Amino acid sequence: MPNITTGNSKPGTEPADDYTLMTEHKPVIGITLGDFNGVGPEVTLKALSDSKILRICTPVLYGSLKVLSRYRKMMNLEEWTMHSVKSIDQIVHKKTNVINCWEENLDVQPGKVTPEAGRSAYIALKTATEDLKRGVLDGIVTAPINKNNIQNEEFPYPGHTEYFAYEFGAAESVMLLVSNDLRVGVVTGHIPLAAVPAAITKEKIISKVRTLVESLKMDFGISKPRIAVLGLNPHAGEEGLLGSEEKEIIGPAVAELRHKGMLVYGPYPADGFFGALQYKKFDAVLAMYHDQGLIPFKTLAFDDGVNYTAGLSIVRTSPDHGTAYNIAGKSQANEASMRAAVFLACDIAKARKEVQTPHISQNTFPSS
């Protein structure tokens, strides 16, 4: 459990109030503000204004109270208060906390792409990552960034997924889109479409499936996951007529995984697979590239979909949409995906703790 103290207690001391009770049962979830000229601040504020959030977790926003106050005024949420602190050691577990990651009065321009918004998004992300590494957060929810204006010497990554995989030394990770009845992962993520065929190898598919299976077991409580693997080409290659990857790479990978006892099936033609609702027969689907998996997912579950990074030592989720500059600052953004991302982060954080907590049965007691 994170060793987080309020201003009136010291690490290792027993608090006089209900602090222990609160922290034992509620995960501490960090939320990075993302690009403050996009819809991140709006969907975050809307999601956190839901009273259910404080009952299931202690939210800690990484960003700026000044920025959030401007959006709160735009959205007529001024009566809803937030607790401003300089570090996580000062948070209050019955409130929505804001860690001020910068002091400057930055110009908020909803819908505009600015260098200041990119730098601030990175500062918030870096600050939250440092707290994750300290073990004082149970999970992180990332609001959308602009993958271009956030780029700098310390962030040369195509997205959050790759950033966290590097920062936490993950040998393999999977971008996994999650909704109530659909989970879609991808073999290749944020790379150009022209680079996809060369990036798909038998070893890569096997590694991705193994990571996906372990996550489904540990994070989602599915003891025997059933995985569907999609083909790369139209009609899954049509027996080699429309491409050879299915016969030479994807099919052999599926066969090897099945030989090792995993419930893995395919390769399936992507269009018919989703059109015929075959995904309902599986616990997860592994697509070959970004749009192959994300287009059907967002068509079926855009409002409440969540982007989860499987394979990390930490819990990271995000809403399944981007900065949406076209509606930023207009109070039109739907917060359902952000709310679902917070809920999923809480659920997985709790699931992991249950796995890590030893359960004592009668058989473990020494005989007299």
C-alpha positions in Angstrom: 0.0 0.0 0.0 1.4 3.4 -0.8 3.1 5.2 2.1 1.3 8.5 1.7 0.9 10.9 4.6 -1.2 14.0 5.2 0.2 17.1 6.7 -0.6 16.0 10.2 1.1 12.5 10.2 4.5 11.1 9.6 5.5 7.9 7.8 5.3 4.9 10.0 3.0 6.5 12.6 -0.5 5.4 13.4 -3.0 8.1 12.5 -5.7 9.2 14.9 -8.5 9.5 12.4 -9.9 7.2 9.6 -6.9 7.7 7.4 -5.8 4.0 7.6 -9.3 2.8 6.8 -9.6 5.1 3.8 -6.2 4.2 2.3 -6.5 0.4 2.9 -9.6 0.1 0.8 -9.4 2.9 -1.8 -6.6 3.0 -4.4 -4.8 6.3 -5.0 -5.2 7.1 -8.8 -3.1 9.7 -10.5 -4.6 11.5 -13.5 -2.4 13.5 -15.9 -4.0 16.6 -17.5 -2.7 16.0 -21.0 -2.8 18.8 -23.6 -4.7 21.5 -21.8 -5.9 23.0 -25.0 -7.7 19.8 -25.9 -10.7 18.1 -24.1 -8.6 16.5 -21.4 -9.4 19.1 -18.7 -13.1 19.1 -19.6 -13.6 15.3 -19.5 -11.5 15.0 -16.4 -13.5 17.6 -14.5 -16.8 16.2 -15.7 -15.7 12.6 -14.7 -14.4 13.6 -11.3 -17.6 15.6 -10.5 -19.3 12.2 -10.3 -19.7 11.6 -6.5 -19.0 7.9 -7.1 -15.4 8.5 -7.9 -14.5 9.6 -4.3 -16.2 6.5 -3.0 -13.9 4.2 -4.9 -10.6 6.0 -5.1 -8.5 9.0 -4.1 -8.0 11.0 -7.3 -4.7 13.0 -7.7 -4.6 15.3 -10.7 -1.3 16.3 -12.1 -1.4 19.6 -13.8 -2.4 23.1 -12.7 -5.2 24.4 -10.5 -5.1 27.6 -12.5 -5.8 25.8 -15.8 -8.5 23.6 -14.2 -10.1 26.7 -12.6 -10.5 28.3 -15.9 -12.2 25.2 -17.4 -14.3 24.8 -14.2 -15.6 28.4 -14.7 -16.4 27.7 -18.4 -18.4 24.6 -17.3 -20.2 26.2 -14.4 -18.6 23.8 -11.9 -17.2 26.5 -9.6 -19.1 25.2 -6.5 -17.2 22.0 -6.8 -13.9 22.3 -5.0 -10.5 20.7 -5.4 -7.6 20.4 -2.9 -4.4 22.0 -4.2 -1.1 20.6 -3.0 2.6 20.8 -4.0 3.3 17.1 -3.7 1.5 13.8 -3.2 2.6 13.7 0.5 0.0 16.5 1.2 -3.1 14.9 -0.4 -6.4 14.5 1.4 -8.1 11.1 0.9 -11.7 12.5 1.0 -11.1 15.1 -1.7 -10.1 15.5 -5.3 -6.4 16.6 -5.2 -4.5 18.7 -7.6 -0.7 18.7 -7.7 0.5 21.9 -9.3 3.3 20.8 -11.7 4.1 24.4 -12.8 3.6 27.8 -11.4 3.5 30.0 -14.5 0.3 31.6 -15.8 0.1 29.8 -19.1 -2.2 31.0 -21.8 -5.0 28.5 -22.2 -6.3 28.5 -25.8 -8.9 25.7 -26.3 -8.6 24.2 -29.7 -5.1 25.6 -30.5 -1.9 23.6 -30.8 0.8 25.4 -28.7 4.3 24.5 -27.5 3.3 25.5 -24.0 0.6 23.0 -23.9 2.9 20.3 -25.1 5.6 21.1 -22.5 3.1 21.2 -19.7 1.6 17.9 -20.7 5.1 16.3 -20.5 5.8 18.0 -17.1 2.6 16.6 -15.7 3.4 13.1 -17.1 7.0 13.2 -15.8 5.9 14.2 -12.3 3.2 11.5 -12.2 5.8 8.9 -13.4 8.2 9.8 -10.6 5.4 9.2 -8.1 4.6 5.9 -9.8 8.2 4.8 -9.5 8.1 5.7 -5.8 5.2 3.4 -5.3 2.8 6.0 -4.0 0.2 5.7 -6.7 -1.9 2.6 -7.3 -2.5 3.5 -11.0 -2.4 6.3 -13.5 -5.0 7.6 -16.0 -3.6 9.7 -18.8 -5.7 12.4 -20.5 -5.1 12.8 -24.2 -1.8 14.4 -25.5 -0.9 15.8 -28.9 1.8 13.3 -30.0 3.6 16.0 -32.0 3.8 19.0 -29.6 4.8 16.9 -26.6 8.0 15.7 -28.4 11.3 16.6 -26.7 14.6 15.1 -25.9 13.1 13.2 -22.9 9.9 12.2 -24.8 10.9 10.8 -28.3 8.0 8.3 -28.2 5.1 7.9 -30.5 2.7 7.8 -27.6 1.9 7.0 -23.9 2.1 3.2 -24.5 5.7 3.3 -25.7 6.7 5.8 -23.0 5.5 3.7 -20.1 6.9 0.5 -21.6 10.3 2.2 -21.6 10.1 3.9 -18.2 9.0 0.7 -16.5 11.3 -1.7 -18.4 8.6 -3.8 -19.9 10.0 -6.4 -22.3 6.6 -6.5 -24.0 3.4 -4.5 -23.8 0.1 -4.5 -25.6 -2.2 -1.6 -26.4 -5.5 -3.1 -25.3 -8.8 -1.4 -25.9 -11.4 -2.4 -23.3 -15.2 -2.1 -23.0 -17.8 -4.2 -21.3 -17.9 -7.0 -23.9 -15.0 -6.3 -26.1 -11.2 -6.3 -25.7 -9.0 -5.6 -28.7 -5.2 -5.6 -28.6 -2.7 -4.8 -31.4 0.6 -6.4 -32.5 1.9 -3.1 -34.0 0.8 0.2 -32.6 1.9 3.7 -33.5 3.9 3.0 -36.7 3.3 3.9 -40.3 1.0 1.5 -42.2 3.7 0.9 -44.8 6.0 -0.4 -42.0 3.4 -2.9 -40.6 4.1 -6.1 -42.7 7.9 -6.0 -41.9 7.1 -5.5 -38.2 4.9 -8.6 -38.0 6.9 -11.7 -37.1 6.0 -15.1 -35.6 8.0 -14.2 -32.5 6.3 -10.9 -32.1 2.8 -12.4 -32.3 3.7 -15.1 -29.8 5.1 -12.5 -27.4 2.0 -10.3 -27.7 -0.4 -13.2 -27.1 1.5 -14.3 -24.0 1.5 -10.8 -22.6 -2.2 -10.5 -23.4 -3.0 -13.9 -21.8 -1.1 -13.0 -18.6 -2.9 -9.7 -18.3 -6.3 -11.3 -18.8 -5.6 -13.7 -16.0 -4.0 -11.2 -13.6 -5.9 -8.0 -14.3 -9.3 -9.2 -15.5 -9.6 -12.5 -13.5 -10.1 -14.7 -16.6 -8.6 -18.1 -15.7 -8.6 -19.6 -19.3 -8.6 -16.7 -21.8 -9.8 -17.4 -25.3 -7.9 -15.3 -27.9 -8.9 -14.6 -31.5 -6.0 -13.6 -33.8 -6.9 -11.6 -37.0 -5.2 -11.9 -40.3 -3.3 -9.1 -42.0 -4.6 -9.2 -45.5 -8.1 -9.1 -46.9 -10.0 -12.4 -46.4 -7.0 -13.5 -44.2 -4.9 -13.8 -47.4 -7.3 -16.1 -49.3 -5.0 -19.1 -49.0 -2.0 -17.0 -50.3 -3.8 -15.4 -53.2 -4.0 -12.0 -51.4 -0.9 -12.3 -49.2 1.4 -14.8 -47.6 1.6 -13.6 -44.0 -1.2 -15.7 -42.8 0.3 -19.0 -44.1 3.9 -18.2 -43.3 3.8 -16.1 -40.0 0.4 -15.7 -38.3 -0.9 -19.3 -38.8 2.3 -20.9 -37.5 2.3 -18.6 -34.5 -1.2 -19.6 -33.6 -0.4 -23.3 -34.1 2.6 -23.0 -31.8 0.6 -21.2 -29.1 -2.1 -23.9 -29.2 0.5 -26.6 -29.0 1.6 -25.0 -25.8 -1.9 -25.3 -24.4 -3.2 -21.7 -25.0 -6.8 -21.2 -26.3 -5.7 -19.2 -29.3 -7.6 -19.3 -32.7 -7.3 -17.8 -36.1 -6.2 -16.1 -38.3 -9.7 -14.7 -39.0 -10.6 -12.2 -41.7 -11.1 -8.9 -39.9 -14.1 -7.7 -41.7 -16.3 -10.7 -41.4 -15.1 -11.4 -37.8 -16.5 -8.1 -36.5 -19.4 -8.0 -38.9 -20.7 -11.5 -37.7 -20.1 -10.5 -34.0 -17.6 -13.4 -33.6 -15.8 -11.3 -31.1 -18.5 -12.2 -28.6 -17.1 -15.7 -28.4 -13.7 -14.6 -27.2 -12.2 -12.9 -24.2 -9.9 -10.7 -26.4 -9.0 -10.1 -30.0 -5.5 -9.5 -31.3 -5.3 -7.3 -34.4 -2.3 -6.9 -36.6 -2.2 -3.1 -36.7 -3.7 0.0 -35.1 -6.6 0.9 -37.4 -7.6 -2.8 -38.0 -8.4 -3.1 -34.3 -9.3 0.4 -33.2 -11.8 1.3 -36.0 -14.2 -1.6 -35.1 -13.6 -1.0 -31.4 -14.4 2.7 -31.5 -17.4 2.0 -33.8 -18.8 -0.5 -31.3 -17.7 1.1 -28.0 -16.5 4.7 -28.5 -18.4 6.3 -25.6 -17.2 3.9 -22.8 -14.1 2.4 -24.3 -10.8 2.5 -22.4 -7.2 2.2 -23.6 -5.2 -0.1 -21.2 -1.5 -0.9 -21.4 -1.2 -4.6 -20.7 2.2 -6.0 -19.7 3.4 -3.2 -17.4 4.3 -3.5 -13.7 2.1 -0.5 -13.1 -1.6 0.1 -13.9 -2.2 2.6 -16.8 -5.4 3.5 -18.5 -6.7 6.4 -20.6 -9.9 7.4 -22.5 -10.0 5.9 -26.0 -10.2 9.3 -27.7 -7.7 12.0 -28.6 -7.5 15.8 -27.9 -10.5 16.6 -30.0 -9.5 20.2 -30.6 -12.6 20.8 -32.7 -14.8 20.7 -29.6 -12.3 21.8 -26.9 -13.6 24.5 -24.6 -17.2 24.2 -25.8 -18.4 21.9 -23.0 -19.5 19.3 -25.6 -17.0 16.5 -24.8 -18.4 13.2 -23.5 -16.7 12.2 -20.2 -17.9 8.6 -20.2 -14.6 7.2 -21.5 -12.6 9.1 -18.9 -14.9 7.9 -16.2 -14.6 4.3 -17.4 -10.8 4.7 -17.5 -10.8 5.7 -13.8 -13.1 2.8 -12.9 -11.0 0.3 -14.8 -7.8 1.6 -13.2 -9.4 1.1 -9.8 -10.6 -2.4 -10.6 -7.3 -3.6 -11.9 -5.3 -2.0 -9.0 -7.6 -3.9 -6.6 -7.4 -7.1 -8.6 -3.6 -7.0 -8.5 -3.5 -6.4 -4.8 -5.8 -9.4 -4.3 -3.4 -11.5 -6.3 -0.4 -10.3 -4.3 -2.1 -10.7 -0.9 -1.6 -14.1 0.6 -4.8 -15.9 1.5 -4.6 -18.1 4.6 -6.7 -21.3 4.6 -7.1 -23.9 7.3 -4.6 -26.1 5.5 -1.8 -23.6 6.1 -1.9 -23.8 9.9 0.6 -26.2 11.5 -0.8 -29.3 13.0 -0.7 -29.6 16.8 
